[in-house]
Amino acid sequence: MKKIALLFIGLALTTLSIAQEEGSVKQLPEVTLKDMEGKTVKTNKLGFEGPVVISFWATWCAPCKRELNTIHETYADWQAETGVNIVAISIDDQKTMDQVPVYVNGKGWEYLVLMDPNGDFKRAMGVNNVPHTFLVDADGNIVYSHNSYAPGDEEKLYEEIKKLAKK
């Protein structure tokens, strides 16, 4: 009987927790990271006025690089139409983070690239694997999230960006 009561209580608490999560908008957490030059940046104060795409990636992640390289091809058009900014969060650790500037500069990315070698921001955002992309509105609310990458996903992301830009 005790097991049934505990199971019932556990189910009730889980249901309540899920209902509260669905009813609330998740805010961008405050974590201090560094850019490729070593300048400190607070994640909740990126200083952009319009929508912001936050993409978690790593130099060892082929789908991550495909996604960010594909977006790079149309990024100038996206910015001109919607005012969007992209922030690429590298989760490379101490061993591989020296490869980040080499790769980014070689590809000519015009994104803000931040380093998260200890995974603090990754954990705060609930990222389990990469690529993981978030769309954040001007008020710091996370309004869209997508995990993994397949060709065409960037178009879905752009449609979400355009919805935000119209508001």
N, C-alpha and C positions, 0 to 999 in steps of 0.2 A: 504494500500500500504506500509506503514511504517513497518508493521508486516512482510510482505513478504520480504522486503529488509533486515530487521534484521535477519530473518530466513536464508536468503541466505548468509549473512555475517558470521553468526554463523557456518553454514555448511562448508563454505570455510576455516575458521580458524580451525575447528575441523579436516578437511581433511589434512590441512597443518601440524598440530600438530602430527597426526598419521603418516604421511609420514616421518617427522623428527625423531620420535621415532624408526620407523622400520629401518631407515638408520644408526642409531647410536648404538654403543655397550655400554651397561650399565656397569659402573665401580662399584666396591665394595665401598660403602660410608665409610667415616671415622667417627666412633663413638667410644667413650671410654667406655669399659665395664670392669667388674672384673671377674676373675676366681674364683673357689670355695675357694681358699685360700686368696682372697682379693687382689691379684696382678692385677694391671691395664694393660689392653691390648687394643691396637688400632685395630679396625676391618680391616682396610686396610693394616695393617702391621703385619700379623700373623706369618711371618717368615718361611713359608713352600715353598719349591721349586717346588713341583709338583701340581697336581690338588687338590682342596679343596672342600669338600662337607660341606655346611653349612645347618644344619637342625634345624629349629625352633620347639620347643617342650615345654611341660609343664607336671608337675607331675600328674595333674588331667586329662590329655589327653590320653586315652587308645590307640587310633591309633598311636599317637606319640611314645609311649613306645614300641608298637609292631614293628614299623618300625625300631627304633634304636636298639632294642634287636635282631631283625632278622639280621640286618647289622652286629652287634657285632659278630655273629656266624661265619661270613666269613671275617671279617675285616682284620685279619692278612694275609690272602691269597690275598685280594685286595691290601693291602699295598705292599706285596712282588712283585706282578705282575705289579702294576701301579705307586707306590709311592704316592698314594692318602692319604690325611689326612682328618679326619672328625672333624668338630667343631659343637658341640651341643649347641645351644643357648636357654637357659631356659628363658621363658617369665613369669615364676612364679613371683607373686608380693611379697611385703614385708611380707604378711601373710603366704605364702606357700613356700617361697624360702629356709627356713631352711630344708625342706624335700628333696631338690635337692641333696646335698651331701650324705644323707642317702640312697636315691634310687640309685644314680650313683655308689657309693662304694659297695652297696649290689649286684648290677648286674655286677660289675667288668669292667665297660666300660673303655676303654683305649683312649677315645676321649678327646680332649680339651673341657671342659664345661665352657661356659661363661654365666654370669647372666645379664639379661636385664629387671630388675624389673620395670623400668619406661616405657618400650616399645620404647625407642629411636631408637634402631637399627631395631626393628620390623617395625616401621613407615618409616624409611629411606629406607628399602628394599621393602616397599609396601605389607607387610604381613597382611592379614585380618583375617585369621584363621590358625590354626595349625592342623596337621603338614604341614609345607611348607619347601621344600628342594631346595637348589640351588647348582649348580656346577660352580666353579670359576676356570679359568685357571691360569697359573703361572704369568700372567701379571695383574691379578685382574679383568679380564673381566667376567661378569656373562654370561655363555654360555648355561645354562639349568636351568629350573625351573619347579617344580612339586608341586601341592597342593593336600593334602589328602593322604591317604595310603590304598592300598589294597594289599593282598599277591601277590607277583610277581613284584610289583613296584620296588623293590630293584634290580631286574635283569635288568630292563630298565635303571635304574641309572647306574649300573655297565657297561652296554654297552656304555653309554655316557662317562663314565670315561675312558674306554679303548680307545675310539676314541681320547681323549685328550692326553693320555699317548703315543700314536703313533706319535704325532706331534713333 
